[in-house]
Amino acid sequence: MSQETQPSDIGQYPEGDNLKHFIENRKRGGLVWRVSFQIATILAILALIALLYNIINGAFGYVAIQNKVDPNSLVLAMEENQMLSSSGTVSSEDDNELVDGIEGNPNAIGFFGYAYYNDNRDKLKAISVDGQAPSRETAESGDYPLARPLFIYSAADVMQENPAIGAFVDYYLTNVNSVIEEVGYFPISDDLLNEATTAWSAAAGEQADALQAYTANPAEVSDHDISISGSSTVYPLTRQLAIQFRRAGFQGGLDLQQTGTTAGFRAFCEDMTTGISNASRPINRAEIEACEGNKRTPVEFRVGTDALAVVVSSENTFLENVTKDELRQIFTSAETWSEVNPDWPNEPIERFIPGADSGTLDFFAETVFDRQLEALTEPELIEILKANLSTGLLRRFDAEAPLVERSQPELVDLVLERVVEQQVVQSWELTESIFDRAEIEETVAAIPQGELQWRSWLTPAFLVTPQSSTPELAGIRTALFGTLWVIAITILVALPVGVGAAIYLEEYAIMVANP
């Protein structure tokens, strides 16, 4: 404010032109401050919007999860262990042994490939599942709950280095649909067969024409041997085609073993003792990684469809249909038939099932039980922890809080953290998740044991979960409680001190005013 517009004495105000200038200056000053305040307010709002955008954009989105152990494999192993350890259970990798055990026993039940039932239908009876009987029609339509694909696997380098294997796979795909029904399984569609043939051509590469010539005249590759192992279900189909390949002129060694799908993949991927693997289920990620670790990239060939038959003896008069829930009880916890259904006899259940290395057992457990890790009960989760953690670590956890006293969500988190060892290897913000989905999926596909999940970090669990060294399992409960404690202590200390100081100052002011 200029000197001429400043009041000359305290208590005096400008007059005339000085007053006019004084008011105009005040207005200009007020306008500047008002505009500055409005600009600051707008900037603050924009900053808050940007902050809110960043919070929302960072709190939601896709993450790439990498598990050291597949959680589904833990559930599957637990279910299979319950089946194999149930009283009155006999297991074997040889389906013929299962047939012999069920035959003539009205209290026996089991399951295996349709071909084995078809060969023994005079002694066995296939029962319906959820009202659907196993047949070609129900298997192809998908109505039968236990329909499944059948495969053989090989690798490009195997077929190119051993032309007998390349020629046999081509012969297999060329002739499979003409023999499969005779064996007892169901043919695949022309489209699926063309896909398998295309996969073979890609794997054979430049040698495709030469291998096809060997297919027409197998005698030319008789200086090579063929070794095959794996699924007992696929075994009779492969055996029939191997016999025909021999008749077509192949004179080399041909070793065919039925060891179970899992054992077959082990021989093919880890031991590398076979060139072809029969499989009654798709190869899993761990098995693919085992193959790739030995410089083998497995190539899948779909060769047929099976309707896994749940069978009883032809002498069984009370069982015609079962539900999935009844199957779960029959093959795990129930000891007598009447425990499952009071209309059934009070006789012990005698179970005949494939062995631990069987893909048929894997498929049955996955299909009939069909549970995720998060759906398991407390005792089942504790069983997984005891089977996968050291005794010392279990003692430590029990000392912190006994496992039997922990809640189901706490046990799930413990399994994920200590057994699955789940890690977030990459994350994407909300905008990236919305607009770059295809690119994200390609990235996750290249991550070993990678899995794409949608995550929201702003959840009630985030507020009540304690801090953790694993970021994806961490919460802010500890920090939140710490902040509340600091506030509480501050209030407890500052409030009485502040009130006391205010009282003292008020009394002091009165004393000064009235000496």
C-alpha positions as CSV (number, residue, x, y, z in Angstrom):
1,M,0.0,0.0,0.0
2,S,1.4,3.4,-1.0
3,Q,2.2,6.0,1.5
4,E,-0.4,8.4,0.2
5,T,-3.2,5.8,0.6
6,Q,-2.0,4.8,4.1
7,P,-4.0,6.4,6.9
8,S,-1.9,9.1,8.5
9,D,-2.8,8.2,12.1
10,I,-4.1,5.2,13.8
11,G,-7.9,5.6,13.9
12,Q,-8.0,7.9,10.8
13,Y,-9.3,6.6,7.4
14,P,-8.5,8.0,3.9
15,E,-10.9,10.3,2.3
16,G,-11.7,11.4,-1.2
17,D,-9.3,10.2,-3.9
18,N,-7.2,8.5,-1.3
19,L,-10.2,6.4,-0.2
20,K,-11.0,5.5,-3.8
21,H,-7.3,4.4,-4.4
22,F,-7.3,2.5,-1.1
23,I,-10.5,0.6,-2.0
24,E,-9.3,-0.2,-5.5
25,N,-6.0,-1.5,-4.2
26,R,-7.8,-3.7,-1.7
27,K,-10.1,-5.0,-4.5
28,R,-7.1,-5.8,-6.7
29,G,-5.4,-7.5,-3.8
30,G,-8.6,-9.5,-3.0
31,L,-8.9,-10.5,-6.6
32,V,-5.4,-11.8,-6.7
33,W,-5.9,-13.8,-3.6
34,R,-9.3,-15.1,-4.7
35,V,-7.9,-16.2,-8.1
36,S,-4.9,-17.7,-6.4
37,F,-7.2,-19.6,-4.0
38,Q,-9.3,-20.8,-6.9
39,I,-6.3,-21.9,-8.9
40,A,-4.9,-23.7,-5.8
41,T,-8.3,-25.4,-5.2
42,I,-8.5,-26.6,-8.8
43,L,-4.9,-27.8,-8.6
44,A,-5.7,-29.6,-5.3
45,I,-8.7,-31.2,-6.9
46,L,-6.7,-32.3,-9.9
47,A,-4.0,-33.7,-7.6
48,L,-6.6,-35.6,-5.6
49,I,-8.2,-37.0,-8.8
50,A,-4.7,-38.0,-10.1
51,L,-4.0,-39.6,-6.7
52,L,-7.3,-41.4,-6.7
53,Y,-6.7,-42.6,-10.3
54,N,-3.3,-43.9,-9.3
55,I,-4.7,-45.7,-6.3
56,I,-7.5,-47.3,-8.3
57,N,-5.2,-48.1,-11.2
58,G,-2.7,-49.7,-9.0
59,A,-5.2,-51.5,-6.7
60,F,-6.9,-53.6,-9.4
61,G,-5.5,-55.6,-12.3
62,Y,-4.0,-58.8,-13.5
63,V,-1.1,-60.5,-11.9
64,A,1.1,-63.4,-13.1
65,I,1.2,-66.0,-10.3
66,Q,4.0,-68.6,-10.3
67,N,3.6,-71.6,-8.0
68,K,6.5,-73.7,-7.0
69,V,3.9,-76.5,-6.5
70,D,0.6,-76.7,-8.4
71,P,-2.2,-76.3,-5.8
72,N,-4.4,-78.6,-7.9
73,S,-1.8,-81.3,-7.7
74,L,-1.8,-81.1,-3.9
75,V,-5.6,-81.5,-3.8
76,L,-5.4,-84.4,-6.4
77,A,-2.7,-86.1,-4.4
78,M,-4.7,-85.8,-1.2
79,E,-7.9,-87.2,-2.8
80,E,-6.0,-90.1,-4.4
81,N,-4.2,-90.9,-1.1
82,Q,-7.6,-91.1,0.6
83,M,-8.9,-93.4,-2.2
84,L,-5.8,-95.7,-2.1
85,S,-5.6,-95.9,1.7
86,S,-9.3,-96.6,2.3
87,S,-10.1,-99.9,3.9
88,G,-11.1,-102.7,1.5
89,T,-9.3,-101.1,-1.4
90,V,-7.1,-103.0,-3.9
91,S,-5.1,-101.1,-6.5
92,S,-3.2,-102.3,-9.6
93,E,-1.8,-100.8,-12.8
94,D,-3.1,-103.9,-14.6
95,D,-6.7,-103.5,-15.5
96,N,-7.1,-107.3,-16.0
97,E,-6.3,-107.7,-12.3
98,L,-9.1,-105.3,-11.5
99,V,-11.5,-107.2,-13.7
100,D,-10.6,-110.5,-11.9
101,G,-11.2,-108.9,-8.5
102,I,-14.7,-107.6,-9.4
103,E,-15.8,-110.7,-11.3
104,G,-18.2,-112.8,-9.2
105,N,-18.2,-110.5,-6.2
106,P,-21.5,-108.7,-5.6
107,N,-20.0,-106.3,-3.1
108,A,-17.1,-105.2,-5.4
109,I,-16.9,-102.0,-7.5
110,G,-14.2,-100.5,-9.7
111,F,-13.5,-98.3,-12.7
112,F,-11.3,-98.6,-15.8
113,G,-11.4,-97.9,-19.6
114,Y,-14.4,-98.9,-21.6
115,A,-12.4,-101.4,-23.6
116,Y,-11.8,-103.6,-20.6
117,Y,-15.5,-103.5,-19.7
118,N,-16.4,-104.3,-23.3
119,D,-14.1,-107.3,-23.3
120,N,-15.7,-108.6,-20.1
121,R,-19.3,-107.5,-20.4
122,D,-20.5,-111.1,-19.8
123,K,-19.0,-110.9,-16.3
124,L,-19.4,-107.3,-15.4
125,K,-22.1,-104.6,-15.4
126,A,-21.5,-101.0,-16.2
127,I,-23.6,-98.6,-14.0
128,S,-24.9,-95.2,-15.0
129,V,-23.4,-92.1,-13.5
130,D,-25.9,-89.2,-12.9
131,G,-28.4,-91.1,-15.0
132,Q,-26.1,-91.4,-18.0
133,A,-24.9,-94.8,-19.2
134,P,-21.4,-95.1,-20.9
135,S,-21.8,-95.3,-24.7
136,R,-20.4,-93.8,-27.9
137,E,-23.4,-91.4,-28.1
138,T,-23.1,-90.1,-24.5
139,A,-19.3,-89.9,-24.7
140,E,-19.3,-87.9,-27.9
141,S,-22.1,-85.6,-26.7
142,G,-20.4,-85.0,-23.4
143,D,-23.5,-86.2,-21.5
144,Y,-21.6,-89.0,-19.8
145,P,-19.7,-87.4,-16.9
146,L,-16.7,-89.7,-17.2
147,A,-16.0,-89.3,-20.9
148,R,-12.3,-88.5,-21.6
149,P,-9.9,-88.0,-24.5
150,L,-7.1,-90.5,-25.2
151,F,-3.6,-89.4,-26.4
152,I,-0.2,-90.5,-27.5
153,Y,2.8,-88.2,-27.1
154,S,6.2,-88.0,-28.9
155,A,8.6,-85.2,-29.8
156,A,9.9,-83.7,-33.0
157,D,13.6,-84.5,-32.3
158,V,12.6,-88.1,-31.4
159,M,10.7,-88.7,-34.6
160,Q,13.4,-87.1,-36.7
161,E,16.3,-89.0,-35.1
162,N,14.4,-92.3,-35.0
163,P,12.4,-92.7,-38.3
164,A,10.8,-95.9,-37.0
165,I,9.0,-93.8,-34.3
166,G,8.1,-91.1,-36.8
167,A,6.7,-93.7,-39.2
168,F,4.8,-95.5,-36.5
169,V,3.1,-92.3,-35.2
170,D,2.0,-91.6,-38.8
171,Y,0.8,-95.1,-39.2
172,Y,-1.1,-94.8,-35.9
173,L,-2.9,-91.7,-37.0
174,T,-3.7,-93.0,-40.4
175,N,-5.3,-96.2,-39.2
176,V,-6.6,-95.5,-35.7
177,N,-10.2,-94.8,-36.6
178,S,-10.5,-98.0,-38.5
179,V,-9.6,-100.2,-35.4
180,I,-10.6,-98.2,-32.4
181,E,-14.2,-99.4,-32.1
182,E,-13.0,-103.0,-32.4
183,V,-10.7,-102.4,-29.4
184,G,-13.6,-100.9,-27.5
185,Y,-13.2,-97.1,-27.6
186,F,-14.8,-94.4,-29.8
187,P,-13.3,-92.6,-32.8
188,I,-12.6,-88.9,-32.9
189,S,-14.0,-86.5,-35.5
190,D,-12.3,-85.9,-38.8
191,D,-11.4,-82.4,-37.6
192,L,-9.6,-83.6,-34.5
193,L,-7.8,-86.3,-36.5
194,N,-6.7,-83.6,-39.1
195,E,-5.4,-81.5,-36.2
196,A,-3.3,-84.5,-35.0
197,T,-2.1,-85.1,-38.5
198,T,-1.1,-81.5,-38.9
199,A,0.8,-81.6,-35.6
200,W,2.7,-84.7,-36.9
201,S,3.6,-83.0,-40.2
202,A,4.9,-79.9,-38.3
203,A,7.0,-82.1,-36.0
204,A,8.3,-84.3,-38.8
205,G,9.5,-81.1,-40.7
206,E,11.5,-81.7,-43.8
207,Q,11.5,-85.5,-43.2
208,A,7.7,-85.7,-43.4
209,D,7.8,-87.2,-47.0
210,A,10.4,-89.7,-46.2
211,L,8.6,-90.8,-43.0
212,Q,5.4,-91.2,-44.9
213,A,7.2,-93.5,-47.4
214,Y,8.4,-95.6,-44.4
215,T,4.8,-95.7,-43.2
216,A,3.9,-97.4,-46.5
217,N,6.9,-99.8,-46.2
218,P,7.9,-100.2,-42.5
219,A,10.5,-102.8,-43.3
220,E,12.9,-100.0,-44.4
221,V,13.2,-98.7,-40.9
222,S,13.6,-102.1,-39.2
223,D,17.1,-101.2,-38.2
224,H,15.6,-99.0,-35.5
225,D,13.7,-99.9,-32.3
226,I,10.5,-98.5,-30.9
227,S,9.9,-98.2,-27.1
228,I,6.4,-97.2,-25.8
229,S,5.0,-97.0,-22.2
230,G,2.3,-95.3,-20.3
231,S,-1.5,-95.6,-19.9
232,S,-3.0,-99.0,-19.4
233,T,-6.2,-97.6,-21.0
234,V,-4.5,-96.7,-24.3
235,Y,-2.4,-99.9,-24.2
236,P,-4.9,-102.2,-26.0
237,L,-5.3,-99.6,-28.8
238,T,-1.6,-99.1,-29.2
239,R,-1.0,-102.8,-29.0
240,Q,-3.5,-103.5,-31.9
241,L,-1.8,-100.9,-34.1
242,A,1.7,-102.2,-33.2
243,I,0.5,-105.7,-34.3
244,Q,-0.7,-104.3,-37.6
245,F,2.6,-102.3,-38.0
246,R,4.5,-105.6,-37.6
247,R,2.3,-107.3,-40.2
248,A,3.0,-104.4,-42.6
249,G,6.7,-105.3,-42.5
250,F,8.4,-103.7,-39.5
251,Q,11.0,-106.2,-38.1
252,G,12.8,-104.0,-35.5
253,G,12.4,-104.1,-31.7
254,L,9.0,-103.0,-30.4
255,D,8.7,-102.7,-26.6
256,L,5.2,-101.8,-25.3
257,Q,4.6,-101.5,-21.6
258,Q,1.5,-100.5,-19.6
259,T,2.9,-98.6,-16.6
260,G,0.3,-95.9,-16.1
261,T,0.2,-92.4,-17.6
262,T,2.3,-90.7,-14.9
263,A,5.0,-93.3,-15.0
264,G,4.9,-93.2,-18.8
265,F,5.5,-89.4,-18.8
266,R,8.3,-90.0,-16.3
267,A,10.0,-92.5,-18.6
268,F,9.5,-90.2,-21.6
269,C,10.4,-86.8,-20.1
270,E,12.8,-87.5,-17.2
271,D,14.5,-90.9,-18.0
272,M,14.1,-90.5,-21.8
273,T,13.9,-94.3,-22.2
274,T,10.9,-94.2,-24.5
275,G,10.0,-92.5,-27.7
276,I,6.2,-92.6,-27.4
277,S,4.0,-92.2,-24.3
278,N,0.5,-93.4,-24.1
279,A,-1.7,-91.2,-22.0
280,S,-5.3,-91.2,-20.7
281,R,-5.0,-87.5,-19.6
282,P,-3.3,-84.4,-21.0
283,I,0.3,-83.9,-20.0
284,N,0.6,-81.4,-17.1
285,R,2.9,-78.4,-16.8
286,A,5.4,-80.0,-14.4
287,E,5.8,-82.9,-16.9
288,I,6.2,-80.5,-19.8
289,E,8.9,-78.6,-17.9
290,A,10.6,-82.0,-17.1
291,C,10.6,-82.7,-20.9
292,E,11.9,-79.3,-21.8
293,G,14.6,-79.6,-19.2
294,N,15.9,-82.5,-21.2
295,K,15.5,-80.7,-24.5
296,R,12.4,-82.5,-25.5
297,T,9.2,-80.6,-26.5
298,P,6.3,-83.0,-26.2
299,V,3.8,-83.1,-29.1
300,E,0.3,-84.2,-28.4
301,F,-1.8,-86.5,-30.7
302,R,-5.4,-87.0,-29.8
303,V,-6.3,-90.6,-30.9
304,G,-9.7,-91.4,-29.4
305,T,-12.4,-91.0,-26.8
306,D,-13.1,-93.3,-23.8
307,A,-16.1,-93.6,-21.5
308,L,-14.5,-94.5,-18.2
309,A,-16.7,-97.4,-17.0
310,V,-17.8,-97.7,-13.3
311,V,-18.4,-101.4,-13.0
312,V,-19.8,-104.0,-10.6
313,S,-20.1,-107.8,-10.9
314,S,-23.0,-109.1,-13.0
315,E,-24.1,-110.7,-9.8
316,N,-24.8,-107.3,-8.2
317,T,-28.5,-106.8,-8.1
318,F,-28.9,-103.5,-6.2
319,L,-26.7,-101.0,-8.1
320,E,-27.8,-99.5,-11.5
321,N,-27.1,-95.8,-11.1
322,V,-24.9,-93.6,-8.9
323,T,-24.4,-89.9,-8.5
324,K,-21.0,-88.2,-8.2
325,D,-21.6,-87.6,-4.5
326,E,-22.3,-91.3,-4.0
327,L,-19.1,-92.1,-5.9
328,R,-17.1,-89.8,-3.6
329,Q,-18.4,-91.7,-0.6
330,I,-18.1,-95.2,-2.1
331,F,-14.4,-94.7,-3.0
332,T,-13.3,-92.9,0.2
333,S,-15.1,-92.7,3.6
334,A,-18.0,-95.3,3.4
335,E,-17.2,-98.7,4.7
336,T,-20.6,-100.4,3.9
337,W,-23.0,-99.9,1.0
338,S,-25.8,-98.9,3.4
339,E,-23.8,-95.9,4.7
340,V,-24.1,-94.4,1.2
341,N,-27.7,-95.4,0.6
342,P,-29.9,-97.0,3.2
343,D,-31.7,-99.0,0.5
344,W,-28.4,-100.8,-0.3
345,P,-27.3,-103.9,1.7
346,N,-25.3,-103.6,4.9
347,E,-22.3,-105.3,3.4
348,P,-18.6,-104.0,3.2
349,I,-17.6,-102.2,0.0
350,E,-14.7,-103.9,-1.8
351,R,-12.9,-101.4,-4.1
352,F,-10.7,-102.2,-7.1
353,I,-9.0,-99.1,-8.5
354,P,-6.0,-98.2,-10.7
355,G,-2.6,-97.6,-9.0
356,A,-1.0,-94.3,-8.0
357,D,0.8,-93.9,-11.4
358,S,-2.4,-94.3,-13.4
359,G,-3.9,-91.5,-15.5
360,T,-7.2,-93.2,-15.0
361,L,-7.0,-92.6,-11.3
362,D,-6.0,-88.9,-11.9
363,F,-8.9,-88.4,-14.3
364,F,-11.4,-90.1,-11.9
365,A,-10.3,-88.0,-8.9
366,E,-10.2,-84.7,-10.8
367,T,-13.7,-85.3,-12.3
368,V,-15.5,-86.9,-9.4
369,F,-14.1,-84.8,-6.5
370,D,-13.4,-81.5,-8.5
371,R,-12.4,-79.3,-5.6
372,Q,-10.1,-76.4,-5.2
373,L,-7.6,-75.8,-2.4
374,E,-9.8,-73.1,-0.9
375,A,-12.7,-75.6,-0.5
376,L,-10.8,-78.1,1.6
377,T,-11.6,-78.6,5.2
378,E,-9.3,-77.9,8.1
379,P,-8.3,-81.6,8.6
380,E,-7.6,-81.9,4.9
381,L,-5.4,-78.8,4.9
382,I,-3.5,-80.0,7.9
383,E,-2.9,-83.3,6.2
384,I,-1.4,-81.4,3.2
385,L,0.9,-79.4,5.6
386,K,2.0,-82.6,7.4
387,A,2.8,-84.3,4.1
388,N,4.8,-81.5,2.7
389,L,6.6,-79.6,5.6
390,S,9.4,-80.7,7.8
391,T,8.8,-81.8,11.4
392,G,10.8,-78.9,12.8
393,L,8.7,-76.4,10.8
394,L,5.5,-78.0,11.9
395,R,6.6,-77.8,15.5
396,R,7.4,-74.1,15.1
397,F,3.9,-73.4,13.6
398,D,2.3,-75.4,16.4
399,A,4.2,-73.3,19.0
400,E,3.0,-70.1,17.4
401,A,-0.6,-71.3,17.2
402,P,-1.7,-75.0,17.1
403,L,-2.7,-76.0,13.6
404,V,-5.9,-77.6,14.9
405,E,-7.0,-74.3,16.4
406,R,-6.4,-72.2,13.3
407,S,-9.2,-71.2,11.0
408,Q,-9.7,-72.6,7.5
409,P,-8.7,-69.3,5.8
410,E,-5.5,-69.2,7.9
411,L,-4.6,-72.8,7.0
412,V,-5.2,-72.0,3.3
413,D,-2.8,-69.0,3.5
414,L,-0.3,-71.2,5.3
415,V,-0.4,-73.8,2.5
416,L,-0.1,-71.2,-0.2
417,E,2.8,-69.5,1.6
418,R,4.8,-72.6,2.7
419,V,3.8,-75.4,0.4
420,V,2.6,-73.8,-2.9
421,E,5.1,-71.0,-2.4
422,Q,3.0,-68.7,-4.5
423,Q,4.7,-65.6,-5.9
424,V,3.6,-62.7,-7.9
425,V,6.2,-62.5,-10.6
426,Q,4.6,-59.7,-12.6
427,S,1.6,-57.4,-12.3
428,W,-0.3,-55.1,-14.5
429,E,-2.3,-52.0,-13.7
430,L,-6.0,-51.6,-14.3
431,T,-5.7,-49.8,-17.7
432,E,-3.1,-52.3,-18.9
433,S,-5.4,-55.2,-17.8
434,I,-8.3,-53.7,-19.8
435,F,-6.6,-52.8,-23.0
436,D,-3.6,-55.2,-23.2
437,R,-5.3,-58.5,-22.3
438,A,-3.9,-60.5,-25.3
439,E,-0.3,-59.4,-24.7
440,I,-0.6,-60.2,-21.0
441,E,-1.8,-63.7,-21.7
442,E,1.1,-64.3,-24.1
443,T,3.5,-63.1,-21.3
444,V,1.9,-65.4,-18.7
445,A,2.0,-68.4,-21.1
446,A,5.8,-68.0,-21.3
447,I,6.2,-68.2,-17.5
448,P,6.9,-71.7,-16.1
449,Q,4.0,-72.7,-13.9
450,G,2.5,-69.3,-14.7
451,E,-1.1,-68.5,-13.9
452,L,-3.1,-65.4,-14.7
453,Q,-5.3,-64.1,-11.8
454,W,-7.4,-60.9,-11.3
455,R,-6.4,-59.2,-8.1
456,S,-7.9,-56.5,-6.0
457,W,-5.6,-55.3,-3.3
458,L,-8.2,-53.1,-1.6
459,T,-10.2,-55.7,0.3
460,P,-11.3,-56.2,3.9
461,A,-8.6,-58.9,4.3
462,F,-6.0,-56.3,3.5
463,L,-7.1,-54.3,6.6
464,V,-7.1,-57.3,9.0
465,T,-4.2,-59.3,7.6
466,P,-0.8,-58.9,9.4
467,Q,2.4,-57.9,7.7
468,S,4.3,-60.6,5.8
469,S,7.5,-61.0,4.0
470,T,5.4,-62.2,1.0
471,P,3.9,-59.1,-0.6
472,E,0.8,-60.7,-2.0
473,L,0.0,-62.1,1.5
474,A,0.7,-58.9,3.4
475,G,-1.8,-56.6,5.1
476,I,-1.7,-53.4,7.1
477,R,-3.2,-54.7,10.4
478,T,0.1,-54.3,12.2
479,A,0.6,-50.8,10.8
480,L,-3.0,-49.9,11.5
481,F,-2.8,-51.0,15.1
482,G,0.5,-49.3,15.6
483,T,-1.0,-46.0,14.3
484,L,-4.0,-46.3,16.6
485,W,-1.7,-47.0,19.6
486,V,0.4,-43.9,18.8
487,I,-2.8,-41.8,18.6
488,A,-4.1,-43.3,21.8
489,I,-0.8,-42.6,23.7
490,T,-0.7,-39.1,22.2
491,I,-4.2,-38.4,23.5
492,L,-3.5,-39.9,26.9
493,V,-0.4,-37.7,27.3
494,A,-1.3,-34.6,25.4
495,L,-4.9,-34.1,26.7
496,P,-4.1,-33.7,30.4
497,V,-1.0,-31.7,29.7
498,G,-2.9,-29.4,27.3
499,V,-5.8,-29.0,29.7
500,G,-3.5,-28.3,32.6
501,A,-1.6,-25.7,30.5
502,A,-4.8,-24.0,29.5
503,I,-6.0,-23.7,33.1
504,Y,-2.6,-22.4,34.2
505,L,-2.5,-19.8,31.4
506,E,-6.1,-18.6,32.2
507,E,-5.3,-18.2,35.9
508,Y,-2.0,-16.4,35.0
509,A,-3.9,-14.0,32.7
510,I,-6.3,-13.2,35.5
511,M,-3.5,-12.5,37.9
512,V,-1.8,-10.2,35.4
513,A,-5.0,-8.3,34.7
514,N,-5.7,-7.9,38.4
515,P,-2.4,-7.5,40.2
